[in-house]
Amino acid sequence: MFSRCAIFTLTVAGALLVAPSALAGPEDGESAADVIADLESRGNIVVINRVGSGPMADCKATAVRPGRLLAPGASINAPGASWGGSILSTHRVMHVDITC
């Protein structure tokens, strides 16, 4: 017979397996520019990890990973970041892998 703790743990694990992921990766063949624009429109700071030298129009997003949460007053000047400067509100850094 299961204890209450075991039943609760199994219930939570089952709910997590069924729930859709809020940070689901890009769909197969999704344009890198579309993925990046969507993340930036949600207030994220996007860091691009690029493989290949083709034009951005030909690039596909292969993975999206959450980075750290930046608090107001933090400064960012990282290679691949779409901008540099001081942060005025809270933002999440998102890493996008693209192949061109």
CYANA upper distance limits for C-alpha pairs under 8 A (distance plus 0.5 A):
  2 PHE  CA      6 ALA  CA      6.47
  2 PHE  CA      7 ILE  CA      6.93
  3 SER  CA      7 ILE  CA      6.92
  4 ARG  CA      8 PHE  CA      6.61
  5 CYS  CA      9 THR  CA      6.60
  6 ALA  CA     10 LEU  CA      6.69
  7 ILE  CA     11 THR  CA      6.64
  8 PHE  CA     12 VAL  CA      6.73
  9 THR  CA     13 ALA  CA      6.61
 10 LEU  CA     14 GLY  CA      6.54
 11 THR  CA     15 ALA  CA      6.75
 12 VAL  CA     16 LEU  CA      6.73
 13 ALA  CA     17 LEU  CA      6.81
 14 GLY  CA     18 VAL  CA      6.84
 15 ALA  CA     19 ALA  CA      6.48
 20 PRO  CA     24 ALA  CA      8.37
 23 LEU  CA     64 VAL  CA      8.01
 23 LEU  CA     65 ARG  CA      8.12
 23 LEU  CA     66 PRO  CA      8.15
 24 ALA  CA     64 VAL  CA      8.07
 25 GLY  CA     62 THR  CA      8.08
 25 GLY  CA     63 ALA  CA      5.98
 25 GLY  CA     64 VAL  CA      5.76
 25 GLY  CA     65 ARG  CA      8.35
 26 PRO  CA     30 GLU  CA      6.60
 26 PRO  CA     35 VAL  CA      7.54
 26 PRO  CA     61 ALA  CA      6.66
 26 PRO  CA     62 THR  CA      6.96
 26 PRO  CA     63 ALA  CA      6.75
 26 PRO  CA     64 VAL  CA      7.37
 28 ASP  CA     62 THR  CA      8.38
 29 GLY  CA     60 LYS  CA      6.39
 29 GLY  CA     61 ALA  CA      7.74
 30 GLU  CA     34 ASP  CA      7.85
 30 GLU  CA     35 VAL  CA      7.78
 30 GLU  CA     60 LYS  CA      6.22
 30 GLU  CA     61 ALA  CA      6.56
 31 SER  CA     35 VAL  CA      6.95
 31 SER  CA     57 ALA  CA      8.08
 31 SER  CA     58 ASP  CA      8.14
 31 SER  CA     59 CYS  CA      6.76
 31 SER  CA     60 LYS  CA      5.23
 31 SER  CA     61 ALA  CA      6.56
 32 ALA  CA     36 ILE  CA      6.61
 32 ALA  CA     56 MET  CA      7.87
 32 ALA  CA     57 ALA  CA      8.43
 32 ALA  CA     59 CYS  CA      5.98
 32 ALA  CA     60 LYS  CA      5.11
 32 ALA  CA     61 ALA  CA      4.92
 32 ALA  CA     98 ILE  CA      6.75
 33 ALA  CA     37 ALA  CA      6.51
 33 ALA  CA     56 MET  CA      7.40
 33 ALA  CA     57 ALA  CA      7.64
 33 ALA  CA     59 CYS  CA      8.08
 34 ASP  CA     38 ASP  CA      6.59
 35 VAL  CA     39 LEU  CA      6.78
 35 VAL  CA     61 ALA  CA      7.44
 36 ILE  CA     40 GLU  CA      6.64
 36 ILE  CA     46 VAL  CA      7.33
 36 ILE  CA     96 VAL  CA      7.98
 37 ALA  CA     41 SER  CA      6.51
 38 ASP  CA     42 ARG  CA      7.01
 39 LEU  CA     43 GLY  CA      7.36
 39 LEU  CA     44 ASN  CA      6.12
 39 LEU  CA     45 ILE  CA      8.23
 39 LEU  CA     46 VAL  CA      7.60
 39 LEU  CA     94 MET  CA      8.21
 40 GLU  CA     44 ASN  CA      5.42
 40 GLU  CA     45 ILE  CA      6.78
 40 GLU  CA     46 VAL  CA      7.18
 43 GLY  CA     91 HIS  CA      6.83
 43 GLY  CA     92 ARG  CA      8.10
 44 ASN  CA     91 HIS  CA      6.06
 44 ASN  CA     92 ARG  CA      5.58
 44 ASN  CA     93 VAL  CA      6.29
 44 ASN  CA     94 MET  CA      6.97
 45 ILE  CA     81 ALA  CA      7.61
 45 ILE  CA     82 SER  CA      7.82
 45 ILE  CA     91 HIS  CA      7.13
 45 ILE  CA     92 ARG  CA      6.67
 45 ILE  CA     93 VAL  CA      5.20
 45 ILE  CA     94 MET  CA      6.58
 46 VAL  CA     81 ALA  CA      6.45
 46 VAL  CA     82 SER  CA      6.97
 46 VAL  CA     93 VAL  CA      6.38
 46 VAL  CA     94 MET  CA      5.43
 46 VAL  CA     95 HIS  CA      6.41
 46 VAL  CA     96 VAL  CA      7.43
 47 VAL  CA     79 PRO  CA      8.27
 47 VAL  CA     80 GLY  CA      5.64
 47 VAL  CA     81 ALA  CA      5.09
 47 VAL  CA     82 SER  CA      7.43
 47 VAL  CA     93 VAL  CA      7.62
 47 VAL  CA     94 MET  CA      6.64
 47 VAL  CA     95 HIS  CA      5.31
 47 VAL  CA     96 VAL  CA      6.71
 48 ILE  CA     80 GLY  CA      5.76
 48 ILE  CA     81 ALA  CA      7.29
 48 ILE  CA     95 HIS  CA      6.45
 48 ILE  CA     96 VAL  CA      5.50
 48 ILE  CA     97 ASP  CA      6.58
 48 ILE  CA     98 ILE  CA      7.66
 49 ASN  CA     80 GLY  CA      7.59
 49 ASN  CA     95 HIS  CA      7.55
 49 ASN  CA     96 VAL  CA      6.50
 49 ASN  CA     97 ASP  CA      5.20
 49 ASN  CA     98 ILE  CA      6.72
 50 ARG  CA     97 ASP  CA      6.48
 50 ARG  CA     98 ILE  CA      5.47
 50 ARG  CA     99 THR  CA      6.49
 50 ARG  CA    100 CYS  CA      8.01
 51 VAL  CA     97 ASP  CA      8.36
 51 VAL  CA     98 ILE  CA      6.76
 51 VAL  CA     99 THR  CA      5.37
 51 VAL  CA    100 CYS  CA      6.78
 52 GLY  CA     99 THR  CA      6.46
 52 GLY  CA    100 CYS  CA      5.36
 53 SER  CA    100 CYS  CA      6.62
 54 GLY  CA     58 ASP  CA      7.02
 54 GLY  CA     59 CYS  CA      7.58
 54 GLY  CA    100 CYS  CA      5.42
 55 PRO  CA     59 CYS  CA      7.33
 55 PRO  CA    100 CYS  CA      7.40
 56 MET  CA    100 CYS  CA      7.54
 58 ASP  CA    100 CYS  CA      6.32
 59 CYS  CA     98 ILE  CA      6.72
 59 CYS  CA     99 THR  CA      5.89
 59 CYS  CA    100 CYS  CA      4.58
 60 LYS  CA     98 ILE  CA      5.97
 60 LYS  CA     99 THR  CA      5.96
 60 LYS  CA    100 CYS  CA      6.95
 61 ALA  CA     96 VAL  CA      7.35
 61 ALA  CA     97 ASP  CA      6.37
 61 ALA  CA     98 ILE  CA      4.87
 61 ALA  CA     99 THR  CA      7.05
 62 THR  CA     96 VAL  CA      8.09
 62 THR  CA     97 ASP  CA      5.98
 62 THR  CA     98 ILE  CA      5.98
 62 THR  CA     99 THR  CA      7.40
 63 ALA  CA     96 VAL  CA      6.29
 63 ALA  CA     97 ASP  CA      5.56
 63 ALA  CA     98 ILE  CA      7.77
 64 VAL  CA     94 MET  CA      7.35
 64 VAL  CA     95 HIS  CA      6.19
 64 VAL  CA     96 VAL  CA      5.09
 64 VAL  CA     97 ASP  CA      6.92
 65 ARG  CA     94 MET  CA      6.30
 65 ARG  CA     95 HIS  CA      5.57
 65 ARG  CA     96 VAL  CA      7.00
 66 PRO  CA     92 ARG  CA      7.85
 66 PRO  CA     93 VAL  CA      6.81
 66 PRO  CA     94 MET  CA      5.12
 66 PRO  CA     95 HIS  CA      6.67
 67 GLY  CA     92 ARG  CA      7.15
 67 GLY  CA     93 VAL  CA      5.28
 67 GLY  CA     94 MET  CA      5.75
 67 GLY  CA     95 HIS  CA      7.01
 68 ARG  CA     92 ARG  CA      6.56
 68 ARG  CA     93 VAL  CA      6.11
 68 ARG  CA     94 MET  CA      8.50
 69 LEU  CA     90 THR  CA      7.60
 69 LEU  CA     91 HIS  CA      6.36
 69 LEU  CA     92 ARG  CA      4.94
 69 LEU  CA     93 VAL  CA      6.75
 70 LEU  CA     74 ALA  CA      6.90
 70 LEU  CA     87 ILE  CA      8.27
 70 LEU  CA     90 THR  CA      6.14
 70 LEU  CA     91 HIS  CA      5.76
 70 LEU  CA     92 ARG  CA      6.54
 70 LEU  CA     93 VAL  CA      7.78
 71 ALA  CA     87 ILE  CA      7.84
 71 ALA  CA     89 SER  CA      7.04
 71 ALA  CA     90 THR  CA      5.16
 71 ALA  CA     91 HIS  CA      7.29
 72 PRO  CA     86 SER  CA      8.46
 72 PRO  CA     87 ILE  CA      5.75
 72 PRO  CA     88 LEU  CA      5.46
 72 PRO  CA     89 SER  CA      5.12
 72 PRO  CA     90 THR  CA      5.91
 73 GLY  CA     86 SER  CA      6.43
 73 GLY  CA     87 ILE  CA      5.77
 73 GLY  CA     88 LEU  CA      6.59
 73 GLY  CA     89 SER  CA      8.25
 74 ALA  CA     86 SER  CA      6.33
 74 ALA  CA     87 ILE  CA      6.00
 75 SER  CA     84 GLY  CA      7.94
 75 SER  CA     85 GLY  CA      6.04
 75 SER  CA     86 SER  CA      4.78
 75 SER  CA     87 ILE  CA      6.42
 76 ILE  CA     83 TRP  CA      8.49
 76 ILE  CA     84 GLY  CA      5.85
 76 ILE  CA     85 GLY  CA      6.19
 76 ILE  CA     86 SER  CA      7.05
 76 ILE  CA     87 ILE  CA      8.14
 77 ASN  CA     81 ALA  CA      7.56
 77 ASN  CA     83 TRP  CA      7.73
 77 ASN  CA     84 GLY  CA      5.13
 77 ASN  CA     85 GLY  CA      7.14
 78 ALA  CA     84 GLY  CA      7.87
 87 ILE  CA     91 HIS  CA      8.42
